[in-house]
């Protein structure tokens, strides 16, 4: 009795859907997506040829089908390497593909050993799964939600185990030429079914990783300053508000810093050098911060530094070290040596004070530093009034 459902339909449909979605993402800067798209298309070609091999010549139904499917897996692996910022081993992959085509042709037309071909291709596919599994486990970004990466690792690990089990089964137990009604060929059918389901799950897991990367890029746009990499103002204020609500052994301190005469730097050296000064300043700020501290760009040439759980003199100590570093490390760019300074205002968080209130007091202290001649740090007292008062 003929089945009404072709087992190839599920992975083909899944690959078509995911490939279509990946194609829609080509306009975004998503590393590896083009190789994933190519890999998905090659998998579809291979699966279509597999499904129709009874009605196709062996050069299409076997040789080309295996080559297309293997090339698709290799392209998915190459895309994953690029996704994690790594170079794809193109020469190695090309060698594997060419060698497999030559071997498949010889084993089919010279001595026709189906069992051996199944074992060899299971080991090749397992090797690709092993390489992918190691890559994901080694390089997935630990600061991101783990779900898409762990899922992809688990699927690839399951595919690795499946291919190794399949190789062992065909080498020592399953006779691929027995009738389909025998128990051993029922096991062979189970391997085929699990492999097709695993292929579908693997392609979907790549789509989930791509989705997480796009979310990460959107978060960077929303929460990070595009030039300096510091927190954007809204993200910094959110972080500050959250930190104020967390209990600490010592009060939180906020330092506002404004570069002195920054417009003069832009007018004298150009905006490119001005941008270099901003990046240089944030780099120095970050080099002096602890693990729970943060720096944000509040607008223009004004920055904020959050000193979490720091001793009372931390702001003054931070300011002194930063000024010495600035004096020793000027900006070198465009054939110029650019020296610059800043004014700063610091405030220690009072009990039950909001982020906006703390920022207003630090801003008042910064304004006082500018009025006093710039190039200095002023501290806000508990009774310091905001500038709008």
TORKOL-4160 file (C-alpha; in steps of 0.2 Angstrom, whole numbers, padded with zeros to 4 digits, m for minus):
389
<pt num="1" X="0000" Y="0000" Z="0000"/>
<pt num="2" X="0007" Y="0017" Z="m0005"/>
<pt num="3" X="0009" Y="0030" Z="0008"/>
<pt num="4" X="0000" Y="0047" Z="0005"/>
<pt num="5" X="0013" Y="0056" Z="0014"/>
<pt num="6" X="0031" Y="0058" Z="0007"/>
<pt num="7" X="0043" Y="0058" Z="0022"/>
<pt num="8" X="0054" Y="0071" Z="0013"/>
<pt num="9" X="0039" Y="0083" Z="0013"/>
<pt num="10" X="0042" Y="0089" Z="0031"/>
<pt num="11" X="0061" Y="0094" Z="0029"/>
<pt num="12" X="0058" Y="0101" Z="0012"/>
<pt num="13" X="0044" Y="0112" Z="0018"/>
<pt num="14" X="0054" Y="0117" Z="0034"/>
<pt num="15" X="0069" Y="0122" Z="0023"/>
<pt num="16" X="0058" Y="0132" Z="0011"/>
<pt num="17" X="0050" Y="0142" Z="0025"/>
<pt num="18" X="0066" Y="0145" Z="0034"/>
<pt num="19" X="0075" Y="0149" Z="0018"/>
<pt num="20" X="0062" Y="0161" Z="0013"/>
<pt num="21" X="0063" Y="0170" Z="0030"/>
<pt num="22" X="0082" Y="0171" Z="0028"/>
<pt num="23" X="0080" Y="0178" Z="0011"/>
<pt num="24" X="0070" Y="0192" Z="0018"/>
<pt num="25" X="0084" Y="0196" Z="0030"/>
<pt num="26" X="0097" Y="0199" Z="0017"/>
<pt num="27" X="0095" Y="0218" Z="0018"/>
<pt num="28" X="0101" Y="0217" Z="0036"/>
<pt num="29" X="0120" Y="0215" Z="0041"/>
<pt num="30" X="0118" Y="0197" Z="0048"/>
<pt num="31" X="0135" Y="0188" Z="0046"/>
<pt num="32" X="0133" Y="0171" Z="0039"/>
<pt num="33" X="0115" Y="0173" Z="0033"/>
<pt num="34" X="0120" Y="0172" Z="0014"/>
<pt num="35" X="0128" Y="0155" Z="0017"/>
<pt num="36" X="0114" Y="0149" Z="0027"/>
<pt num="37" X="0102" Y="0154" Z="0013"/>
<pt num="38" X="0113" Y="0145" Z="0000"/>
<pt num="39" X="0114" Y="0130" Z="0012"/>
<pt num="40" X="0095" Y="0129" Z="0014"/>
<pt num="41" X="0093" Y="0130" Z="m0005"/>
<pt num="42" X="0106" Y="0116" Z="m0008"/>
<pt num="43" X="0097" Y="0105" Z="0006"/>
<pt num="44" X="0080" Y="0108" Z="m0004"/>
<pt num="45" X="0088" Y="0102" Z="m0020"/>
<pt num="46" X="0096" Y="0087" Z="m0012"/>
<pt num="47" X="0080" Y="0082" Z="m0003"/>
<pt num="48" X="0070" Y="0084" Z="m0019"/>
<pt num="49" X="0082" Y="0073" Z="m0028"/>
<pt num="50" X="0082" Y="0060" Z="m0014"/>
<pt num="51" X="0063" Y="0060" Z="m0014"/>
<pt num="52" X="0063" Y="0056" Z="m0033"/>
<pt num="53" X="0078" Y="0045" Z="m0035"/>
<pt num="54" X="0067" Y="0030" Z="m0040"/>
<pt num="55" X="0062" Y="0040" Z="m0056"/>
<pt num="56" X="0079" Y="0048" Z="m0059"/>
<pt num="57" X="0095" Y="0042" Z="m0066"/>
<pt num="58" X="0108" Y="0037" Z="m0053"/>
<pt num="59" X="0119" Y="0052" Z="m0057"/>
<pt num="60" X="0104" Y="0063" Z="m0051"/>
<pt num="61" X="0095" Y="0053" Z="m0038"/>
<pt num="62" X="0111" Y="0047" Z="m0029"/>
<pt num="63" X="0127" Y="0057" Z="m0035"/>
<pt num="64" X="0120" Y="0074" Z="m0037"/>
<pt num="65" X="0108" Y="0072" Z="m0022"/>
<pt num="66" X="0122" Y="0067" Z="m0010"/>
<pt num="67" X="0133" Y="0081" Z="m0016"/>
<pt num="68" X="0119" Y="0094" Z="m0015"/>
<pt num="69" X="0114" Y="0088" Z="0003"/>
<pt num="70" X="0132" Y="0088" Z="0009"/>
<pt num="71" X="0136" Y="0105" Z="0001"/>
<pt num="72" X="0121" Y="0112" Z="0010"/>
<pt num="73" X="0127" Y="0105" Z="0026"/>
<pt num="74" X="0144" Y="0113" Z="0023"/>
<pt num="75" X="0137" Y="0130" Z="0018"/>
<pt num="76" X="0126" Y="0130" Z="0034"/>
<pt num="77" X="0142" Y="0126" Z="0044"/>
<pt num="78" X="0152" Y="0140" Z="0035"/>
<pt num="79" X="0138" Y="0152" Z="0038"/>
<pt num="80" X="0138" Y="0147" Z="0057"/>
<pt num="81" X="0157" Y="0151" Z="0057"/>
<pt num="82" X="0155" Y="0168" Z="0050"/>
<pt num="83" X="0140" Y="0171" Z="0062"/>
<pt num="84" X="0152" Y="0169" Z="0076"/>
<pt num="85" X="0165" Y="0180" Z="0068"/>
<pt num="86" X="0176" Y="0166" Z="0062"/>
<pt num="87" X="0183" Y="0161" Z="0045"/>
<pt num="88" X="0176" Y="0147" Z="0036"/>
<pt num="89" X="0188" Y="0133" Z="0031"/>
<pt num="90" X="0184" Y="0134" Z="0013"/>
<pt num="91" X="0198" Y="0123" Z="0006"/>
<pt num="92" X="0195" Y="0109" Z="0019"/>
<pt num="93" X="0176" Y="0110" Z="0014"/>
<pt num="94" X="0179" Y="0110" Z="m0004"/>
<pt num="95" X="0191" Y="0095" Z="m0002"/>
<pt num="96" X="0178" Y="0085" Z="0008"/>
<pt num="97" X="0165" Y="0089" Z="m0005"/>
<pt num="98" X="0175" Y="0084" Z="m0020"/>
<pt num="99" X="0182" Y="0068" Z="m0012"/>
<pt num="100" X="0165" Y="0063" Z="m0007"/>
<pt num="101" X="0158" Y="0065" Z="m0025"/>
<pt num="102" X="0173" Y="0055" Z="m0032"/>
<pt num="103" X="0171" Y="0041" Z="m0018"/>
<pt num="104" X="0152" Y="0040" Z="m0021"/>
<pt num="105" X="0155" Y="0038" Z="m0040"/>
<pt num="106" X="0168" Y="0025" Z="m0038"/>
<pt num="107" X="0158" Y="0015" Z="m0025"/>
<pt num="108" X="0142" Y="0016" Z="m0036"/>
<pt num="109" X="0149" Y="0012" Z="m0053"/>
<pt num="110" X="0164" Y="0002" Z="m0049"/>
<pt num="111" X="0160" Y="m0010" Z="m0035"/>
<pt num="112" X="0143" Y="m0004" Z="m0029"/>
<pt num="113" X="0144" Y="m0006" Z="m0010"/>
<pt num="114" X="0128" Y="0002" Z="m0003"/>
<pt num="115" X="0132" Y="m0003" Z="0015"/>
<pt num="116" X="0149" Y="0006" Z="0014"/>
<pt num="117" X="0142" Y="0022" Z="0006"/>
<pt num="118" X="0129" Y="0023" Z="0020"/>
<pt num="119" X="0143" Y="0021" Z="0033"/>
<pt num="120" X="0155" Y="0033" Z="0025"/>
<pt num="121" X="0141" Y="0047" Z="0022"/>
<pt num="122" X="0135" Y="0045" Z="0040"/>
<pt num="123" X="0153" Y="0048" Z="0047"/>
<pt num="124" X="0155" Y="0063" Z="0035"/>
<pt num="125" X="0138" Y="0071" Z="0041"/>
<pt num="126" X="0143" Y="0066" Z="0059"/>
<pt num="127" X="0159" Y="0075" Z="0057"/>
<pt num="128" X="0151" Y="0091" Z="0051"/>
<pt num="129" X="0139" Y="0090" Z="0066"/>
<pt num="130" X="0153" Y="0088" Z="0078"/>
<pt num="131" X="0162" Y="0103" Z="0071"/>
<pt num="132" X="0146" Y="0113" Z="0072"/>
<pt num="133" X="0143" Y="0107" Z="0090"/>
<pt num="134" X="0160" Y="0113" Z="0095"/>
<pt num="135" X="0159" Y="0130" Z="0087"/>
<pt num="136" X="0142" Y="0134" Z="0095"/>
<pt num="137" X="0148" Y="0128" Z="0112"/>
<pt num="138" X="0164" Y="0138" Z="0111"/>
<pt num="139" X="0158" Y="0154" Z="0103"/>
<pt num="140" X="0140" Y="0157" Z="0107"/>
<pt num="141" X="0138" Y="0174" Z="0116"/>
<pt num="142" X="0136" Y="0170" Z="0135"/>
<pt num="143" X="0128" Y="0188" Z="0138"/>
<pt num="144" X="0114" Y="0184" Z="0127"/>
<pt num="145" X="0099" Y="0173" Z="0131"/>
<pt num="146" X="0105" Y="0155" Z="0130"/>
<pt num="147" X="0089" Y="0147" Z="0123"/>
<pt num="148" X="0093" Y="0148" Z="0104"/>
<pt num="149" X="0111" Y="0143" Z="0105"/>
<pt num="150" X="0108" Y="0129" Z="0118"/>
<pt num="151" X="0094" Y="0122" Z="0107"/>
<pt num="152" X="0105" Y="0123" Z="0091"/>
<pt num="153" X="0119" Y="0114" Z="0101"/>
<pt num="154" X="0107" Y="0101" Z="0107"/>
<pt num="155" X="0100" Y="0097" Z="0090"/>
<pt num="156" X="0117" Y="0096" Z="0082"/>
<pt num="157" X="0123" Y="0085" Z="0096"/>
<pt num="158" X="0108" Y="0074" Z="0093"/>
<pt num="159" X="0112" Y="0073" Z="0075"/>
<pt num="160" X="0130" Y="0069" Z="0079"/>
<pt num="161" X="0124" Y="0054" Z="0090"/>
<pt num="162" X="0111" Y="0049" Z="0076"/>
<pt num="163" X="0124" Y="0049" Z="0062"/>
<pt num="164" X="0137" Y="0039" Z="0073"/>
<pt num="165" X="0123" Y="0026" Z="0078"/>
<pt num="166" X="0118" Y="0025" Z="0060"/>
<pt num="167" X="0136" Y="0021" Z="0054"/>
<pt num="168" X="0138" Y="0008" Z="0067"/>
<pt num="169" X="0121" Y="0000" Z="0063"/>
<pt num="170" X="0124" Y="m0001" Z="0045"/>
<pt num="171" X="0142" Y="m0007" Z="0048"/>
<pt num="172" X="0137" Y="m0022" Z="0059"/>
<pt num="173" X="0118" Y="m0024" Z="0060"/>
<pt num="174" X="0107" Y="m0017" Z="0046"/>
<pt num="175" X="0107" Y="m0025" Z="0029"/>
<pt num="176" X="0102" Y="m0011" Z="0017"/>
<pt num="177" X="0097" Y="m0023" Z="0003"/>
<pt num="178" X="0084" Y="m0033" Z="0013"/>
<pt num="179" X="0066" Y="m0031" Z="0011"/>
<pt num="180" X="0058" Y="m0016" Z="0020"/>
<pt num="181" X="0047" Y="m0027" Z="0030"/>
<pt num="182" X="0062" Y="m0034" Z="0040"/>
<pt num="183" X="0065" Y="m0028" Z="0058"/>
<pt num="184" X="0082" Y="m0021" Z="0053"/>
<pt num="185" X="0075" Y="m0011" Z="0038"/>
<pt num="186" X="0062" Y="m0004" Z="0050"/>
<pt num="187" X="0077" Y="0002" Z="0060"/>
<pt num="188" X="0084" Y="0009" Z="0044"/>
<pt num="189" X="0068" Y="0018" Z="0041"/>
<pt num="190" X="0068" Y="0025" Z="0059"/>
<pt num="191" X="0086" Y="0032" Z="0055"/>
<pt num="192" X="0079" Y="0041" Z="0040"/>
<pt num="193" X="0064" Y="0048" Z="0048"/>
<pt num="194" X="0075" Y="0054" Z="0063"/>
<pt num="195" X="0087" Y="0062" Z="0051"/>
<pt num="196" X="0074" Y="0071" Z="0042"/>
<pt num="197" X="0066" Y="0078" Z="0058"/>
<pt num="198" X="0083" Y="0083" Z="0064"/>
<pt num="199" X="0088" Y="0092" Z="0048"/>
<pt num="200" X="0071" Y="0102" Z="0050"/>
<pt num="201" X="0075" Y="0106" Z="0068"/>
<pt num="202" X="0093" Y="0111" Z="0064"/>
<pt num="203" X="0088" Y="0123" Z="0051"/>
<pt num="204" X="0075" Y="0131" Z="0063"/>
<pt num="205" X="0088" Y="0133" Z="0076"/>
<pt num="206" X="0098" Y="0143" Z="0064"/>
<pt num="207" X="0083" Y="0154" Z="0062"/>
<pt num="208" X="0082" Y="0157" Z="0080"/>
<pt num="209" X="0100" Y="0162" Z="0082"/>
<pt num="210" X="0098" Y="0174" Z="0067"/>
<pt num="211" X="0082" Y="0181" Z="0076"/>
<pt num="212" X="0092" Y="0183" Z="0093"/>
<pt num="213" X="0106" Y="0192" Z="0083"/>
<pt num="214" X="0094" Y="0204" Z="0075"/>
<pt num="215" X="0087" Y="0208" Z="0092"/>
<pt num="216" X="0104" Y="0211" Z="0099"/>
<pt num="217" X="0108" Y="0223" Z="0085"/>
<pt num="218" X="0092" Y="0232" Z="0089"/>
<pt num="219" X="0096" Y="0233" Z="0107"/>
<pt num="220" X="0113" Y="0240" Z="0103"/>
<pt num="221" X="0105" Y="0254" Z="0092"/>
<pt num="222" X="0092" Y="0258" Z="0106"/>
<pt num="223" X="0104" Y="0256" Z="0121"/>
<pt num="224" X="0121" Y="0260" Z="0115"/>
<pt num="225" X="0129" Y="0276" Z="0108"/>
<pt num="226" X="0134" Y="0272" Z="0090"/>
<pt num="227" X="0150" Y="0282" Z="0091"/>
<pt num="228" X="0158" Y="0278" Z="0108"/>
<pt num="229" X="0149" Y="0262" Z="0113"/>
<pt num="230" X="0144" Y="0270" Z="0130"/>
<pt num="231" X="0126" Y="0267" Z="0136"/>
<pt num="232" X="0114" Y="0279" Z="0128"/>
<pt num="233" X="0105" Y="0291" Z="0139"/>
<pt num="234" X="0089" Y="0281" Z="0141"/>
<pt num="235" X="0099" Y="0265" Z="0145"/>
<pt num="236" X="0110" Y="0274" Z="0157"/>
<pt num="237" X="0095" Y="0281" Z="0167"/>
<pt num="238" X="0087" Y="0264" Z="0167"/>
<pt num="239" X="0103" Y="0256" Z="0174"/>
<pt num="240" X="0104" Y="0271" Z="0187"/>
<pt num="241" X="0086" Y="0269" Z="0193"/>
<pt num="242" X="0089" Y="0250" Z="0194"/>
<pt num="243" X="0105" Y="0252" Z="0204"/>
<pt num="244" X="0097" Y="0264" Z="0216"/>
<pt num="245" X="0084" Y="0252" Z="0221"/>
<pt num="246" X="0096" Y="0238" Z="0225"/>
<pt num="247" X="0103" Y="0237" Z="0242"/>
<pt num="248" X="0122" Y="0241" Z="0244"/>
<pt num="249" X="0134" Y="0242" Z="0258"/>
<pt num="250" X="0140" Y="0259" Z="0252"/>
<pt num="251" X="0130" Y="0273" Z="0243"/>
<pt num="252" X="0130" Y="0275" Z="0224"/>
<pt num="253" X="0140" Y="0289" Z="0217"/>
<pt num="254" X="0136" Y="0298" Z="0200"/>
<pt num="255" X="0149" Y="0309" Z="0191"/>
<pt num="256" X="0145" Y="0320" Z="0176"/>
<pt num="257" X="0159" Y="0325" Z="0165"/>
<pt num="258" X="0159" Y="0338" Z="0151"/>
<pt num="259" X="0173" Y="0341" Z="0139"/>
<pt num="260" X="0180" Y="0358" Z="0140"/>
<pt num="261" X="0179" Y="0369" Z="0124"/>
<pt num="262" X="0175" Y="0354" Z="0113"/>
<pt num="263" X="0168" Y="0366" Z="0100"/>
<pt num="264" X="0185" Y="0373" Z="0098"/>
<pt num="265" X="0192" Y="0356" Z="0095"/>
<pt num="266" X="0179" Y="0353" Z="0081"/>
<pt num="267" X="0182" Y="0370" Z="0073"/>
<pt num="268" X="0201" Y="0368" Z="0074"/>
<pt num="269" X="0204" Y="0350" Z="0069"/>
<pt num="270" X="0188" Y="0345" Z="0061"/>
<pt num="271" X="0174" Y="0334" Z="0066"/>
<pt num="272" X="0183" Y="0318" Z="0063"/>
<pt num="273" X="0196" Y="0322" Z="0076"/>
<pt num="274" X="0182" Y="0328" Z="0087"/>
<pt num="275" X="0174" Y="0311" Z="0086"/>
<pt num="276" X="0191" Y="0303" Z="0090"/>
<pt num="277" X="0192" Y="0313" Z="0106"/>
<pt num="278" X="0175" Y="0307" Z="0111"/>
<pt num="279" X="0180" Y="0289" Z="0108"/>
<pt num="280" X="0196" Y="0291" Z="0117"/>
<pt num="281" X="0188" Y="0299" Z="0132"/>
<pt num="282" X="0175" Y="0285" Z="0134"/>
<pt num="283" X="0190" Y="0272" Z="0132"/>
<pt num="284" X="0199" Y="0280" Z="0146"/>
<pt num="285" X="0183" Y="0281" Z="0157"/>
<pt num="286" X="0180" Y="0262" Z="0154"/>
<pt num="287" X="0198" Y="0258" Z="0158"/>
<pt num="288" X="0196" Y="0265" Z="0176"/>
<pt num="289" X="0179" Y="0257" Z="0180"/>
<pt num="290" X="0175" Y="0242" Z="0190"/>
<pt num="291" X="0164" Y="0227" Z="0185"/>
<pt num="292" X="0148" Y="0235" Z="0192"/>
<pt num="293" X="0151" Y="0253" Z="0186"/>
<pt num="294" X="0145" Y="0260" Z="0170"/>
<pt num="295" X="0147" Y="0275" Z="0158"/>
<pt num="296" X="0134" Y="0284" Z="0148"/>
<pt num="297" X="0134" Y="0297" Z="0135"/>
<pt num="298" X="0121" Y="0310" Z="0140"/>
<pt num="299" X="0122" Y="0321" Z="0125"/>
<pt num="300" X="0135" Y="0329" Z="0114"/>
<pt num="301" X="0151" Y="0330" Z="0124"/>
<pt num="302" X="0143" Y="0326" Z="0141"/>
<pt num="303" X="0146" Y="0309" Z="0149"/>
<pt num="304" X="0140" Y="0301" Z="0166"/>
<pt num="305" X="0149" Y="0288" Z="0176"/>
<pt num="306" X="0140" Y="0277" Z="0189"/>
<pt num="307" X="0151" Y="0271" Z="0203"/>
<pt num="308" X="0142" Y="0257" Z="0212"/>
<pt num="309" X="0146" Y="0252" Z="0230"/>
<pt num="310" X="0161" Y="0263" Z="0230"/>
<pt num="311" X="0170" Y="0272" Z="0245"/>
<pt num="312" X="0166" Y="0290" Z="0249"/>
<pt num="313" X="0181" Y="0297" Z="0241"/>
<pt num="314" X="0179" Y="0286" Z="0225"/>
<pt num="315" X="0174" Y="0301" Z="0214"/>
<pt num="316" X="0189" Y="0312" Z="0219"/>
<pt num="317" X="0201" Y="0297" Z="0217"/>
<pt num="318" X="0193" Y="0293" Z="0200"/>
<pt num="319" X="0194" Y="0311" Z="0194"/>
<pt num="320" X="0213" Y="0312" Z="0199"/>
<pt num="321" X="0218" Y="0296" Z="0190"/>
<pt num="322" X="0208" Y="0301" Z="0175"/>
<pt num="323" X="0216" Y="0318" Z="0174"/>
<pt num="324" X="0234" Y="0311" Z="0175"/>
<pt num="325" X="0230" Y="0298" Z="0162"/>
<pt num="326" X="0223" Y="0311" Z="0150"/>
<pt num="327" X="0239" Y="0322" Z="0152"/>
<pt num="328" X="0249" Y="0306" Z="0148"/>
<pt num="329" X="0239" Y="0300" Z="0134"/>
<pt num="330" X="0233" Y="0314" Z="0122"/>
<pt num="331" X="0224" Y="0310" Z="0106"/>
<pt num="332" X="0235" Y="0307" Z="0091"/>
<pt num="333" X="0225" Y="0309" Z="0074"/>
<pt num="334" X="0226" Y="0318" Z="0058"/>
<pt num="335" X="0244" Y="0322" Z="0061"/>
<pt num="336" X="0239" Y="0332" Z="0077"/>
<pt num="337" X="0242" Y="0329" Z="0095"/>
<pt num="338" X="0226" Y="0334" Z="0104"/>
<pt num="339" X="0226" Y="0338" Z="0122"/>
<pt num="340" X="0209" Y="0341" Z="0131"/>
<pt num="341" X="0202" Y="0342" Z="0148"/>
<pt num="342" X="0185" Y="0341" Z="0156"/>
<pt num="343" X="0174" Y="0348" Z="0170"/>
<pt num="344" X="0165" Y="0337" Z="0182"/>
<pt num="345" X="0151" Y="0336" Z="0195"/>
<pt num="346" X="0149" Y="0322" Z="0208"/>
<pt num="347" X="0134" Y="0318" Z="0219"/>
<pt num="348" X="0132" Y="0304" Z="0232"/>
<pt num="349" X="0114" Y="0296" Z="0231"/>
<pt num="350" X="0103" Y="0300" Z="0246"/>
<pt num="351" X="0091" Y="0288" Z="0253"/>
<pt num="352" X="0075" Y="0286" Z="0242"/>
<pt num="353" X="0082" Y="0298" Z="0229"/>
<pt num="354" X="0077" Y="0295" Z="0211"/>
<pt num="355" X="0088" Y="0294" Z="0196"/>
<pt num="356" X="0082" Y="0311" Z="0190"/>
<pt num="357" X="0085" Y="0319" Z="0207"/>
<pt num="358" X="0102" Y="0312" Z="0208"/>
<pt num="359" X="0106" Y="0317" Z="0190"/>
<pt num="360" X="0100" Y="0335" Z="0194"/>
<pt num="361" X="0111" Y="0337" Z="0209"/>
<pt num="362" X="0126" Y="0331" Z="0199"/>
<pt num="363" X="0122" Y="0342" Z="0185"/>
<pt num="364" X="0121" Y="0357" Z="0197"/>
<pt num="365" X="0139" Y="0352" Z="0204"/>
<pt num="366" X="0145" Y="0351" Z="0186"/>
<pt num="367" X="0138" Y="0369" Z="0182"/>
<pt num="368" X="0147" Y="0375" Z="0198"/>
<pt num="369" X="0164" Y="0367" Z="0191"/>
<pt num="370" X="0162" Y="0377" Z="0175"/>
<pt num="371" X="0158" Y="0393" Z="0184"/>
<pt num="372" X="0173" Y="0391" Z="0195"/>
<pt num="373" X="0185" Y="0390" Z="0179"/>
<pt num="374" X="0182" Y="0373" Z="0172"/>
<pt num="375" X="0195" Y="0359" Z="0173"/>
<pt num="376" X="0190" Y="0353" Z="0190"/>
<pt num="377" X="0178" Y="0342" Z="0200"/>
<pt num="378" X="0164" Y="0349" Z="0211"/>
<pt num="379" X="0154" Y="0339" Z="0224"/>
<pt num="380" X="0136" Y="0341" Z="0227"/>
<pt num="381" X="0130" Y="0342" Z="0245"/>
<pt num="382" X="0114" Y="0334" Z="0251"/>
<pt num="383" X="0106" Y="0351" Z="0250"/>
<pt num="384" X="0112" Y="0356" Z="0232"/>
<pt num="385" X="0098" Y="0362" Z="0222"/>
<pt num="386" X="0095" Y="0358" Z="0204"/>
<pt num="387" X="0098" Y="0371" Z="0191"/>
<pt num="388" X="0080" Y="0373" Z="0188"/>
<pt num="389" X="0076" Y="0378" Z="0206"/>
